[in-house]
Amino acid sequence: MPLPDETPFEDRRHPGSDTSRLEPEPQIVCVDCGGRCFLLTHPPEDGRWEPGDVVAYRCEDCLDRWDLVLPDDEP
Ligand SMILES: [Zn+2]
């Protein structure tokens, strides 16, 4: 019995231009030791991050702190 040849709706990708939600990575790789750095900063109450927001990460291996600035989405 052949499978249906239709792509399910869930499989559709978002268009590349849809970047309305700006979110920091929950985890990054430590530049110093290659360990895992976890997001320290709590999300804003409304859950909306703004470009230019500073988020802090803490490395679990060397305990270094990293501050990242969220990129501006404007071209
Ligand atoms: Zn580290």
N, CA, C, O and the ligand as a Tripos MOL2 file, in Angstrom:
@<TRIPOS>MOLECULE
protein
  301   299    76     0     0
PROTEIN
NO_CHARGES

@<TRIPOS>ATOM
      1 N           0.8530   -1.2020    0.0000 N.3       1 MET1
      2 CA          0.0000    0.0000    0.0000 C.3       1 MET1
      3 C           0.8880    1.2500    0.0000 C.2       1 MET1
      4 O           1.6570    1.4610    0.9380 O.2       1 MET1
      5 N           0.7870    2.0680   -1.0310 N.am      2 PRO2
      6 CA          1.6840    3.2280   -1.1200 C.3       2 PRO2
      7 C           1.3270    4.3220   -0.1280 C.2       2 PRO2
      8 O           0.1580    4.5130    0.2090 O.2       2 PRO2
      9 N           2.3410    5.0360    0.3360 N.am      3 LEU3
     10 CA          2.1020    6.1300    1.2640 C.3       3 LEU3
     11 C           1.5550    7.3410    0.5050 C.2       3 LEU3
     12 O           1.9000    7.5470   -0.6590 O.2       3 LEU3
     13 N           0.7290    8.1210    1.1350 N.am      4 PRO4
     14 CA          0.2530    9.3550    0.4950 C.3       4 PRO4
     15 C           1.4140   10.3120    0.2430 C.2       4 PRO4
     16 O           2.3460   10.4120    1.0410 O.2       4 PRO4
     17 N           1.3340   11.0010   -0.8720 N.am      5 ASP5
     18 CA          2.4470   11.8300   -1.3200 C.3       5 ASP5
     19 C           2.3390   13.2810   -0.8510 C.2       5 ASP5
     20 O           3.0250   14.1610   -1.3710 O.2       5 ASP5
     21 N           1.4820   13.5220    0.1240 N.am      6 GLU6
     22 CA          1.2770   14.9040    0.5360 C.3       6 GLU6
     23 C           2.0870   15.2440    1.7720 C.2       6 GLU6
     24 O           2.2070   14.4340    2.6910 O.2       6 GLU6
     25 N           2.6320   16.4270    1.7890 N.am      7 THR7
     26 CA          3.4010   16.8820    2.9420 C.3       7 THR7
     27 C           2.4480   17.3620    4.0250 C.2       7 THR7
     28 O           1.5940   18.2120    3.7750 O.2       7 THR7
     29 N           2.5930   16.8240    5.2140 N.am      8 PRO8
     30 CA          1.7200   17.2880    6.2950 C.3       8 PRO8
     31 C           1.9760   18.7580    6.6220 C.2       8 PRO8
     32 O           3.0630   19.2860    6.3900 O.2       8 PRO8
     33 N           0.9640   19.3910    7.1570 N.am      9 PHE9
     34 CA          1.0820   20.8180    7.4700 C.3       9 PHE9
     35 C           2.2070   21.0840    8.4650 C.2       9 PHE9
     36 O           2.8910   22.1040    8.3800 O.2       9 PHE9
     37 N           2.3960   20.1560    9.4130 N.am     10 GLU10
     38 CA          3.3980   20.3770   10.4640 C.3      10 GLU10
     39 C           4.8090   20.4330    9.8940 C.2      10 GLU10
     40 O           5.7260   20.9570   10.5270 O.2      10 GLU10
     41 N           4.9740   19.8900    8.6960 N.am     11 ASP11
     42 CA          6.3130   19.8130    8.1150 C.3      11 ASP11
     43 C           6.7530   21.1200    7.4570 C.2      11 ASP11
     44 O           7.9250   21.2880    7.1190 O.2      11 ASP11
     45 N           5.8250   22.0250    7.2810 N.am     12 ARG12
     46 CA          6.1750   23.2550    6.5620 C.3      12 ARG12
     47 C           7.1030   24.1280    7.3870 C.2      12 ARG12
     48 O           6.8940   24.3380    8.5820 O.2      12 ARG12
     49 N           8.1310   24.6300    6.7230 N.am     13 ARG13
     50 CA          9.0830   25.4970    7.4040 C.3      13 ARG13
     51 C           8.5590   26.9190    7.4500 C.2      13 ARG13
     52 O           7.7600   27.3360    6.6120 O.2      13 ARG13
     53 N           9.0290   27.6560    8.4550 N.am     14 HIS14
     54 CA          8.7320   29.0770    8.4820 C.3      14 HIS14
     55 C           9.4860   29.7680    7.3550 C.2      14 HIS14
     56 O          10.5970   29.3700    7.0040 O.2      14 HIS14
     57 N           8.8820   30.7930    6.7980 N.am     15 PRO15
     58 CA          9.6220   31.5790    5.8050 C.3      15 PRO15
     59 C          10.8560   32.2030    6.4440 C.2      15 PRO15
     60 O          10.8610   32.5260    7.6320 O.2      15 PRO15
     61 N          11.8990   32.3670    5.6390 N.am     16 GLY16
     62 CA         13.1580   32.8660    6.1880 C.3      16 GLY16
     63 C          13.0530   34.2590    6.7620 C.2      16 GLY16
     64 O          13.8520   34.6460    7.6140 O.2      16 GLY16
     65 N          12.0720   35.0150    6.3020 N.am     17 SER17
     66 CA         11.9830   36.3960    6.7640 C.3      17 SER17
     67 C          11.2530   36.5130    8.0970 C.2      17 SER17
     68 O          11.1810   37.6010    8.6690 O.2      17 SER17
     69 N          10.7200   35.4240    8.5890 N.am     18 ASP18
     70 CA          9.9440   35.4860    9.8160 C.3      18 ASP18
     71 C          10.8520   35.4010   11.0350 C.2      18 ASP18
     72 O          11.0660   34.3250   11.5930 O.2      18 ASP18
     73 N          11.3720   36.5320   11.4330 N.am     19 THR19
     74 CA         12.2450   36.5650   12.6090 C.3      19 THR19
     75 C          11.6720   37.5300   13.6330 C.2      19 THR19
     76 O          12.4060   38.2850   14.2710 O.2      19 THR19
     77 N          10.3500   37.4970   13.7860 N.am     20 SER20
     78 CA          9.7190   38.4620   14.6810 C.3      20 SER20
     79 C          10.0310   38.1640   16.1380 C.2      20 SER20
     80 O           9.9760   39.0630   16.9770 O.2      20 SER20
     81 N          10.3520   36.9380   16.4450 N.am     21 ARG21
     82 CA         10.6700   36.5950   17.8300 C.3      21 ARG21
     83 C          12.1730   36.5360   18.0280 C.2      21 ARG21
     84 O          12.8630   35.7230   17.4130 O.2      21 ARG21
     85 N          12.6680   37.4010   18.8900 N.am     22 LEU22
     86 CA         14.0900   37.4610   19.1750 C.3      22 LEU22
     87 C          14.3310   36.7720   20.5080 C.2      22 LEU22
     88 O          13.8200   37.2080   21.5400 O.2      22 LEU22
     89 N          15.1000   35.7100   20.4870 N.am     23 GLU23
     90 CA         15.3630   34.9920   21.7190 C.3      23 GLU23
     91 C          16.8300   34.6240   21.8200 C.2      23 GLU23
     92 O          17.4330   34.1860   20.8410 O.2      23 GLU23
     93 N          17.4070   34.8000   23.0000 N.am     24 PRO24
     94 CA         18.7890   34.3640   23.1810 C.3      24 PRO24
     95 C          18.8660   32.8400   23.2680 C.2      24 PRO24
     96 O          17.9090   32.1770   23.6690 O.2      24 PRO24
     97 N          20.0170   32.3050   22.8860 N.am     25 GLU25
     98 CA         20.2180   30.8630   23.0320 C.3      25 GLU25
     99 C          20.1710   30.5070   24.5150 C.2      25 GLU25
    100 O          20.7490   31.2210   25.3340 O.2      25 GLU25
    101 N          19.4850   29.4040   24.8800 N.am     26 PRO26
    102 CA         19.4750   29.0120   26.2830 C.3      26 PRO26
    103 C          20.8480   28.5200   26.7550 C.2      26 PRO26
    104 O          21.1200   28.4530   27.9540 O.2      26 PRO26
    105 N          21.7040   28.1790   25.7870 N.am     27 GLN27
    106 CA         22.9950   27.5900   26.1390 C.3      27 GLN27
    107 C          23.9740   27.9120   25.0250 C.2      27 GLN27
    108 O          23.6430   27.7950   23.8450 O.2      27 GLN27
    109 N          25.1840   28.3180   25.4030 N.am     28 ILE28
    110 CA         26.2150   28.5690   24.3970 C.3      28 ILE28
    111 C          27.4790   27.8110   24.7730 C.2      28 ILE28
    112 O          27.5800   27.2640   25.8710 O.2      28 ILE28
    113 N          28.4390   27.7800   23.8610 N.am     29 VAL29
    114 CA         29.7040   27.1070   24.1250 C.3      29 VAL29
    115 C          30.7190   28.1330   24.6270 C.2      29 VAL29
    116 O          30.8820   29.2000   24.0340 O.2      29 VAL29
    117 N          31.3910   27.8010   25.7130 N.am     30 CYS30
    118 CA         32.3780   28.6900   26.3080 C.3      30 CYS30
    119 C          33.5550   28.8770   25.3570 C.2      30 CYS30
    120 O          34.1320   27.9140   24.8530 O.2      30 CYS30
    121 N          33.8930   30.1440   25.1260 N.am     31 VAL31
    122 CA         34.9950   30.4300   24.2200 C.3      31 VAL31
    123 C          36.3250   29.9890   24.8330 C.2      31 VAL31
    124 O          37.2510   29.6090   24.1180 O.2      31 VAL31
    125 N          36.4070   30.0430   26.1400 N.am     32 ASP32
    126 CA         37.6670   29.7400   26.8200 C.3      32 ASP32
    127 C          37.9470   28.2480   26.9100 C.2      32 ASP32
    128 O          39.0260   27.7930   26.5300 O.2      32 ASP32
    129 N          36.9830   27.4850   27.4110 N.am     33 CYS33
    130 CA         37.2640   26.0890   27.7340 C.3      33 CYS33
    131 C          36.3990   25.1190   26.9230 C.2      33 CYS33
    132 O          36.5930   23.9070   27.0120 O.2      33 CYS33
    133 N          35.4610   25.6250   26.1460 N.am     34 GLY34
    134 CA         34.6140   24.7400   25.3590 C.3      34 GLY34
    135 C          33.5020   24.1090   26.1550 C.2      34 GLY34
    136 O          32.7720   23.2590   25.6440 O.2      34 GLY34
    137 N          33.3630   24.5140   27.3980 N.am     35 GLY35
    138 CA         32.2910   23.9760   28.2370 C.3      35 GLY35
    139 C          30.9560   24.6060   27.8990 C.2      35 GLY35
    140 O          30.8370   25.3940   26.9610 O.2      35 GLY35
    141 N          29.9750   24.2510   28.6680 N.am     36 ARG36
    142 CA         28.6350   24.7700   28.4240 C.3      36 ARG36
    143 C          28.3740   25.9800   29.3050 C.2      36 ARG36
    144 O          28.6490   25.9730   30.5050 O.2      36 ARG36
    145 N          27.8310   27.0290   28.6720 N.am     37 CYS37
    146 CA         27.4310   28.2170   29.4160 C.3      37 CYS37
    147 C          25.9210   28.3010   29.3890 C.2      37 CYS37
    148 O          25.2940   28.1610   28.3390 O.2      37 CYS37
    149 N          25.3490   28.5290   30.5480 N.am     38 PHE38
    150 CA         23.8950   28.5770   30.6430 C.3      38 PHE38
    151 C          23.4210   30.0040   30.8740 C.2      38 PHE38
    152 O          24.0760   30.8050   31.5410 O.2      38 PHE38
    153 N          22.2820   30.2840   30.3120 N.am     39 LEU39
    154 CA         21.7010   31.6120   30.4030 C.3      39 LEU39
    155 C          21.3690   31.9530   31.8540 C.2      39 LEU39
    156 O          20.6510   31.2160   32.5300 O.2      39 LEU39
    157 N          21.9000   33.0710   32.3150 N.am     40 LEU40
    158 CA         21.6130   33.5260   33.6700 C.3      40 LEU40
    159 C          20.4240   34.4660   33.7090 C.2      40 LEU40
    160 O          19.6500   34.4840   34.6660 O.2      40 LEU40
    161 N          20.2990   35.2390   32.6550 N.am     41 THR41
    162 CA         19.2980   36.3010   32.6460 C.3      41 THR41
    163 C          17.9010   35.7230   32.4580 C.2      41 THR41
    164 O          17.6630   34.8950   31.5790 O.2      41 THR41
    165 N          17.0000   36.1740   33.2930 N.am     42 HIS42
    166 CA         15.6100   35.7370   33.1430 C.3      42 HIS42
    167 C          14.9400   36.5140   32.0180 C.2      42 HIS42
    168 O          15.2440   37.6870   31.8020 O.2      42 HIS42
    169 N          14.0420   35.8700   31.3100 N.am     43 PRO43
    170 CA         13.3300   36.5830   30.2500 C.3      43 PRO43
    171 C          12.4700   37.6960   30.8370 C.2      43 PRO43
    172 O          12.0650   37.6300   31.9980 O.2      43 PRO43
    173 N          12.1960   38.7100   30.0380 N.am     44 PRO44
    174 CA         11.3060   39.7800   30.5020 C.3      44 PRO44
    175 C           9.9280   39.2220   30.8480 C.2      44 PRO44
    176 O           9.5440   38.1500   30.3810 O.2      44 PRO44
    177 N           9.2060   39.9530   31.6560 N.am     45 GLU45
    178 CA          7.9080   39.4570   32.1250 C.3      45 GLU45
    179 C           6.9580   39.1540   30.9680 C.2      45 GLU45
    180 O           6.1810   38.2000   31.0180 O.2      45 GLU45
    181 N           7.0350   39.9820   29.9270 N.am     46 ASP46
    182 CA          6.1480   39.7440   28.7850 C.3      46 ASP46
    183 C           6.7680   38.7900   27.7710 C.2      46 ASP46
    184 O           6.1680   38.5010   26.7360 O.2      46 ASP46
    185 N           7.9650   38.3050   28.0670 N.am     47 GLY47
    186 CA          8.5870   37.3210   27.1890 C.3      47 GLY47
    187 C           9.1520   37.8980   25.8990 C.2      47 GLY47
    188 O           9.5680   37.1510   25.0130 O.2      47 GLY47
    189 N           9.1680   39.2020   25.7880 N.am     48 ARG48
    190 CA          9.6520   39.8270   24.5540 C.3      48 ARG48
    191 C          11.0400   40.4160   24.7730 C.2      48 ARG48
    192 O          11.2220   41.3680   25.5330 O.2      48 ARG48
    193 N          11.9960   39.8330   24.0970 N.am     49 TRP49
    194 CA         13.3530   40.3620   24.1530 C.3      49 TRP49
    195 C          13.4890   41.5070   23.1550 C.2      49 TRP49
    196 O          12.8760   41.4930   22.0880 O.2      49 TRP49
    197 N          14.2890   42.4800   23.5120 N.am     50 GLU50
    198 CA         14.5080   43.6150   22.6280 C.3      50 GLU50
    199 C          15.9520   43.5960   22.1380 C.2      50 GLU50
    200 O          16.8660   43.2180   22.8710 O.2      50 GLU50
    201 N          16.1430   44.0130   20.8780 N.am     51 PRO51
    202 CA         17.5130   44.1580   20.3920 C.3      51 PRO51
    203 C          18.2890   45.1060   21.2990 C.2      51 PRO51
    204 O          17.7780   46.1510   21.7030 O.2      51 PRO51
    205 N          19.5110   44.7390   21.6110 N.am     52 GLY52
    206 CA         20.3140   45.5610   22.5100 C.3      52 GLY52
    207 C          20.2280   45.1110   23.9570 C.2      52 GLY52
    208 O          20.9970   45.5810   24.7960 O.2      52 GLY52
    209 N          19.3030   44.2070   24.2650 N.am     53 ASP53
    210 CA         19.2540   43.6500   25.6150 C.3      53 ASP53
    211 C          20.5370   42.8620   25.8760 C.2      53 ASP53
    212 O          21.0420   42.1620   24.9980 O.2      53 ASP53
    213 N          21.0480   42.9870   27.0860 N.am     54 VAL54
    214 CA         22.2430   42.2480   27.4570 C.3      54 VAL54
    215 C          21.8310   41.0140   28.2460 C.2      54 VAL54
    216 O          21.0940   41.1120   29.2260 O.2      54 VAL54
    217 N          22.3090   39.8580   27.8150 N.am     55 VAL55
    218 CA         22.0390   38.6260   28.5380 C.3      55 VAL55
    219 C          23.3620   38.0560   29.0210 C.2      55 VAL55
    220 O          24.3790   38.1670   28.3370 O.2      55 VAL55
    221 N          23.3470   37.4490   30.1910 N.am     56 ALA56
    222 CA         24.5570   36.9310   30.8000 C.3      56 ALA56
    223 C          24.5200   35.4050   30.8310 C.2      56 ALA56
    224 O          23.4770   34.7970   31.0720 O.2      56 ALA56
    225 N          25.6670   34.8110   30.5860 N.am     57 TYR57
    226 CA         25.8140   33.3570   30.6550 C.3      57 TYR57
    227 C          26.9040   33.0260   31.6610 C.2      57 TYR57
    228 O          27.8490   33.7930   31.8490 O.2      57 TYR57
    229 N          26.7600   31.8680   32.3090 N.am     58 ARG58
    230 CA         27.7770   31.3820   33.2290 C.3      58 ARG58
    231 C          28.2570   30.0170   32.7520 C.2      58 ARG58
    232 O          27.4630   29.1120   32.4950 O.2      58 ARG58
    233 N          29.5710   29.8950   32.6420 N.am     59 CYS59
    234 CA         30.1550   28.6130   32.2290 C.3      59 CYS59
    235 C          30.1810   27.6510   33.4060 C.2      59 CYS59
    236 O          30.6020   28.0170   34.5030 O.2      59 CYS59
    237 N          29.7330   26.4270   33.1800 N.am     60 GLU60
    238 CA         29.6890   25.4650   34.2790 C.3      60 GLU60
    239 C          31.0740   24.8890   34.5760 C.2      60 GLU60
    240 O          31.2870   24.3200   35.6460 O.2      60 GLU60
    241 N          32.0020   25.0290   33.6540 N.am     61 ASP61
    242 CA         33.3310   24.4510   33.8610 C.3      61 ASP61
    243 C          34.3050   25.4410   34.4740 C.2      61 ASP61
    244 O          34.9040   25.1590   35.5120 O.2      61 ASP61
    245 N          34.4730   26.6190   33.8340 N.am     62 CYS62
    246 CA         35.4390   27.5870   34.3560 C.3      62 CYS62
    247 C          34.7620   28.7310   35.0900 C.2      62 CYS62
    248 O          35.4320   29.6370   35.5830 O.2      62 CYS62
    249 N          33.4350   28.6950   35.1660 N.am     63 LEU63
    250 CA         32.6520   29.6760   35.9090 C.3      63 LEU63
    251 C          32.8410   31.0960   35.4000 C.2      63 LEU63
    252 O          32.5480   32.0640   36.1020 O.2      63 LEU63
    253 N          33.3330   31.2090   34.1780 N.am     64 ASP64
    254 CA         33.4440   32.5280   33.5740 C.3      64 ASP64
    255 C          32.0570   33.0420   33.2370 C.2      64 ASP64
    256 O          31.1290   32.2740   32.9830 O.2      64 ASP64
    257 N          31.9440   34.3460   33.2420 N.am     65 ARG65
    258 CA         30.6630   34.9570   32.8820 C.3      65 ARG65
    259 C          30.8090   35.6300   31.5340 C.2      65 ARG65
    260 O          31.8080   36.2930   31.2530 O.2      65 ARG65
    261 N          29.7930   35.4460   30.7040 N.am     66 TRP66
    262 CA         29.8080   36.0440   29.3730 C.3      66 TRP66
    263 C          28.5690   36.9130   29.2000 C.2      66 TRP66
    264 O          27.4480   36.4930   29.4880 O.2      66 TRP66
    265 N          28.7920   38.0970   28.7370 N.am     67 ASP67
    266 CA         27.6700   38.9970   28.4490 C.3      67 ASP67
    267 C          27.5240   39.1370   26.9420 C.2      67 ASP67
    268 O          28.4800   39.4720   26.2420 O.2      67 ASP67
    269 N          26.3280   38.8810   26.4580 N.am     68 LEU68
    270 CA         26.0520   39.0230   25.0320 C.3      68 LEU68
    271 C          24.9720   40.0750   24.8260 C.2      68 LEU68
    272 O          24.0420   40.1960   25.6230 O.2      68 LEU68
    273 N          25.1100   40.8250   23.7550 N.am     69 VAL69
    274 CA         24.0870   41.7940   23.3970 C.3      69 VAL69
    275 C          23.2540   41.2040   22.2730 C.2      69 VAL69
    276 O          23.7900   40.7480   21.2630 O.2      69 VAL69
    277 N          21.9390   41.2150   22.4560 N.am     70 LEU70
    278 CA         21.0750   40.6710   21.4130 C.3      70 LEU70
    279 C          21.1860   41.5320   20.1500 C.2      70 LEU70
    280 O          21.1600   42.7610   20.2200 O.2      70 LEU70
    281 N          21.3080   40.8830   19.0220 N.am     71 PRO71
    282 CA         21.5330   41.6250   17.7840 C.3      71 PRO71
    283 C          20.2910   42.3850   17.3340 C.2      71 PRO71
    284 O          19.1570   41.9820   17.5920 O.2      71 PRO71
    285 N          20.5380   43.4660   16.6730 N.am     72 ASP72
    286 CA         19.4450   44.2430   16.1060 C.3      72 ASP72
    287 C          18.9880   43.5720   14.8210 C.2      72 ASP72
    288 O          19.8030   43.2300   13.9640 O.2      72 ASP72
    289 N          17.6820   43.3880   14.6930 N.am     73 ASP73
    290 CA         17.1490   42.6820   13.5330 C.3      73 ASP73
    291 C          17.1140   43.5340   12.2650 C.2      73 ASP73
    292 O          16.9960   43.0080   11.1580 O.2      73 ASP73
    293 N          17.2150   44.8280   12.4310 N.am     74 GLU74
    294 CA         17.1230   45.6960   11.2600 C.3      74 GLU74
    295 C          18.2670   45.4350   10.2970 C.2      74 GLU74
    296 O          19.3950   45.2060   10.7320 O.2      74 GLU74
    297 N          18.0020   45.4640    9.0000 N.am     75 PRO75
    298 CA         19.0700   45.2400    8.0120 C.3      75 PRO75
    299 C          20.0470   46.4130    7.9690 C.2      75 PRO75
    300 O          21.0040   46.3910    7.1950 O.2      75 PRO75
    301 ZN         34.4620   27.9270   30.3540 Zn       76 ZN76
@<TRIPOS>BOND
     1     1     2 1
     2     2     3 1
     3     3     4 2
     4     3     5 am
     5     5     6 1
     6     6     7 1
     7     7     8 2
     8     7     9 am
     9     9    10 1
    10    10    11 1
    11    11    12 2
    12    11    13 am
    13    13    14 1
    14    14    15 1
    15    15    16 2
    16    15    17 am
    17    17    18 1
    18    18    19 1
    19    19    20 2
    20    19    21 am
    21    21    22 1
    22    22    23 1
    23    23    24 2
    24    23    25 am
    25    25    26 1
    26    26    27 1
    27    27    28 2
    28    27    29 am
    29    29    30 1
    30    30    31 1
    31    31    32 2
    32    31    33 am
    33    33    34 1
    34    34    35 1
    35    35    36 2
    36    35    37 am
    37    37    38 1
    38    38    39 1
    39    39    40 2
    40    39    41 am
    41    41    42 1
    42    42    43 1
    43    43    44 2
    44    43    45 am
    45    45    46 1
    46    46    47 1
    47    47    48 2
    48    47    49 am
    49    49    50 1
    50    50    51 1
    51    51    52 2
    52    51    53 am
    53    53    54 1
    54    54    55 1
    55    55    56 2
    56    55    57 am
    57    57    58 1
    58    58    59 1
    59    59    60 2
    60    59    61 am
    61    61    62 1
    62    62    63 1
    63    63    64 2
    64    63    65 am
    65    65    66 1
    66    66    67 1
    67    67    68 2
    68    67    69 am
    69    69    70 1
    70    70    71 1
    71    71    72 2
    72    71    73 am
    73    73    74 1
    74    74    75 1
    75    75    76 2
    76    75    77 am
    77    77    78 1
    78    78    79 1
    79    79    80 2
    80    79    81 am
    81    81    82 1
    82    82    83 1
    83    83    84 2
    84    83    85 am
    85    85    86 1
    86    86    87 1
    87    87    88 2
    88    87    89 am
    89    89    90 1
    90    90    91 1
    91    91    92 2
    92    91    93 am
    93    93    94 1
    94    94    95 1
    95    95    96 2
    96    95    97 am
    97    97    98 1
    98    98    99 1
    99    99   100 2
   100    99   101 am
   101   101   102 1
   102   102   103 1
   103   103   104 2
   104   103   105 am
   105   105   106 1
   106   106   107 1
   107   107   108 2
   108   107   109 am
   109   109   110 1
   110   110   111 1
   111   111   112 2
   112   111   113 am
   113   113   114 1
   114   114   115 1
   115   115   116 2
   116   115   117 am
   117   117   118 1
   118   118   119 1
   119   119   120 2
   120   119   121 am
   121   121   122 1
   122   122   123 1
   123   123   124 2
   124   123   125 am
   125   125   126 1
   126   126   127 1
   127   127   128 2
   128   127   129 am
   129   129   130 1
   130   130   131 1
   131   131   132 2
   132   131   133 am
   133   133   134 1
   134   134   135 1
   135   135   136 2
   136   135   137 am
   137   137   138 1
   138   138   139 1
   139   139   140 2
   140   139   141 am
   141   141   142 1
   142   142   143 1
   143   143   144 2
   144   143   145 am
   145   145   146 1
   146   146   147 1
   147   147   148 2
   148   147   149 am
   149   149   150 1
   150   150   151 1
   151   151   152 2
   152   151   153 am
   153   153   154 1
   154   154   155 1
   155   155   156 2
   156   155   157 am
   157   157   158 1
   158   158   159 1
   159   159   160 2
   160   159   161 am
   161   161   162 1
   162   162   163 1
   163   163   164 2
   164   163   165 am
   165   165   166 1
   166   166   167 1
   167   167   168 2
   168   167   169 am
   169   169   170 1
   170   170   171 1
   171   171   172 2
   172   171   173 am
   173   173   174 1
   174   174   175 1
   175   175   176 2
   176   175   177 am
   177   177   178 1
   178   178   179 1
   179   179   180 2
   180   179   181 am
   181   181   182 1
   182   182   183 1
   183   183   184 2
   184   183   185 am
   185   185   186 1
   186   186   187 1
   187   187   188 2
   188   187   189 am
   189   189   190 1
   190   190   191 1
   191   191   192 2
   192   191   193 am
   193   193   194 1
   194   194   195 1
   195   195   196 2
   196   195   197 am
   197   197   198 1
   198   198   199 1
   199   199   200 2
   200   199   201 am
   201   201   202 1
   202   202   203 1
   203   203   204 2
   204   203   205 am
   205   205   206 1
   206   206   207 1
   207   207   208 2
   208   207   209 am
   209   209   210 1
   210   210   211 1
   211   211   212 2
   212   211   213 am
   213   213   214 1
   214   214   215 1
   215   215   216 2
   216   215   217 am
   217   217   218 1
   218   218   219 1
   219   219   220 2
   220   219   221 am
   221   221   222 1
   222   222   223 1
   223   223   224 2
   224   223   225 am
   225   225   226 1
   226   226   227 1
   227   227   228 2
   228   227   229 am
   229   229   230 1
   230   230   231 1
   231   231   232 2
   232   231   233 am
   233   233   234 1
   234   234   235 1
   235   235   236 2
   236   235   237 am
   237   237   238 1
   238   238   239 1
   239   239   240 2
   240   239   241 am
   241   241   242 1
   242   242   243 1
   243   243   244 2
   244   243   245 am
   245   245   246 1
   246   246   247 1
   247   247   248 2
   248   247   249 am
   249   249   250 1
   250   250   251 1
   251   251   252 2
   252   251   253 am
   253   253   254 1
   254   254   255 1
   255   255   256 2
   256   255   257 am
   257   257   258 1
   258   258   259 1
   259   259   260 2
   260   259   261 am
   261   261   262 1
   262   262   263 1
   263   263   264 2
   264   263   265 am
   265   265   266 1
   266   266   267 1
   267   267   268 2
   268   267   269 am
   269   269   270 1
   270   270   271 1
   271   271   272 2
   272   271   273 am
   273   273   274 1
   274   274   275 1
   275   275   276 2
   276   275   277 am
   277   277   278 1
   278   278   279 1
   279   279   280 2
   280   279   281 am
   281   281   282 1
   282   282   283 1
   283   283   284 2
   284   283   285 am
   285   285   286 1
   286   286   287 1
   287   287   288 2
   288   287   289 am
   289   289   290 1
   290   290   291 1
   291   291   292 2
   292   291   293 am
   293   293   294 1
   294   294   295 1
   295   295   296 2
   296   295   297 am
   297   297   298 1
   298   298   299 1
   299   299   300 2
@<TRIPOS>SUBSTRUCTURE
     1 MET1         2 RESIDUE 1 A MET
     2 PRO2         6 RESIDUE 1 A PRO
     3 LEU3        10 RESIDUE 1 A LEU
     4 PRO4        14 RESIDUE 1 A PRO
     5 ASP5        18 RESIDUE 1 A ASP
     6 GLU6        22 RESIDUE 1 A GLU
     7 THR7        26 RESIDUE 1 A THR
     8 PRO8        30 RESIDUE 1 A PRO
     9 PHE9        34 RESIDUE 1 A PHE
    10 GLU10       38 RESIDUE 1 A GLU
    11 ASP11       42 RESIDUE 1 A ASP
    12 ARG12       46 RESIDUE 1 A ARG
    13 ARG13       50 RESIDUE 1 A ARG
    14 HIS14       54 RESIDUE 1 A HIS
    15 PRO15       58 RESIDUE 1 A PRO
    16 GLY16       62 RESIDUE 1 A GLY
    17 SER17       66 RESIDUE 1 A SER
    18 ASP18       70 RESIDUE 1 A ASP
    19 THR19       74 RESIDUE 1 A THR
    20 SER20       78 RESIDUE 1 A SER
    21 ARG21       82 RESIDUE 1 A ARG
    22 LEU22       86 RESIDUE 1 A LEU
    23 GLU23       90 RESIDUE 1 A GLU
    24 PRO24       94 RESIDUE 1 A PRO
    25 GLU25       98 RESIDUE 1 A GLU
    26 PRO26      102 RESIDUE 1 A PRO
    27 GLN27      106 RESIDUE 1 A GLN
    28 ILE28      110 RESIDUE 1 A ILE
    29 VAL29      114 RESIDUE 1 A VAL
    30 CYS30      118 RESIDUE 1 A CYS
    31 VAL31      122 RESIDUE 1 A VAL
    32 ASP32      126 RESIDUE 1 A ASP
    33 CYS33      130 RESIDUE 1 A CYS
    34 GLY34      134 RESIDUE 1 A GLY
    35 GLY35      138 RESIDUE 1 A GLY
    36 ARG36      142 RESIDUE 1 A ARG
    37 CYS37      146 RESIDUE 1 A CYS
    38 PHE38      150 RESIDUE 1 A PHE
    39 LEU39      154 RESIDUE 1 A LEU
    40 LEU40      158 RESIDUE 1 A LEU
    41 THR41      162 RESIDUE 1 A THR
    42 HIS42      166 RESIDUE 1 A HIS
    43 PRO43      170 RESIDUE 1 A PRO
    44 PRO44      174 RESIDUE 1 A PRO
    45 GLU45      178 RESIDUE 1 A GLU
    46 ASP46      182 RESIDUE 1 A ASP
    47 GLY47      186 RESIDUE 1 A GLY
    48 ARG48      190 RESIDUE 1 A ARG
    49 TRP49      194 RESIDUE 1 A TRP
    50 GLU50      198 RESIDUE 1 A GLU
    51 PRO51      202 RESIDUE 1 A PRO
    52 GLY52      206 RESIDUE 1 A GLY
    53 ASP53      210 RESIDUE 1 A ASP
    54 VAL54      214 RESIDUE 1 A VAL
    55 VAL55      218 RESIDUE 1 A VAL
    56 ALA56      222 RESIDUE 1 A ALA
    57 TYR57      226 RESIDUE 1 A TYR
    58 ARG58      230 RESIDUE 1 A ARG
    59 CYS59      234 RESIDUE 1 A CYS
    60 GLU60      238 RESIDUE 1 A GLU
    61 ASP61      242 RESIDUE 1 A ASP
    62 CYS62      246 RESIDUE 1 A CYS
    63 LEU63      250 RESIDUE 1 A LEU
    64 ASP64      254 RESIDUE 1 A ASP
    65 ARG65      258 RESIDUE 1 A ARG
    66 TRP66      262 RESIDUE 1 A TRP
    67 ASP67      266 RESIDUE 1 A ASP
    68 LEU68      270 RESIDUE 1 A LEU
    69 VAL69      274 RESIDUE 1 A VAL
    70 LEU70      278 RESIDUE 1 A LEU
    71 PRO71      282 RESIDUE 1 A PRO
    72 ASP72      286 RESIDUE 1 A ASP
    73 ASP73      290 RESIDUE 1 A ASP
    74 GLU74      294 RESIDUE 1 A GLU
    75 PRO75      298 RESIDUE 1 A PRO
    76 ZN76       301 GROUP 0 **** ****
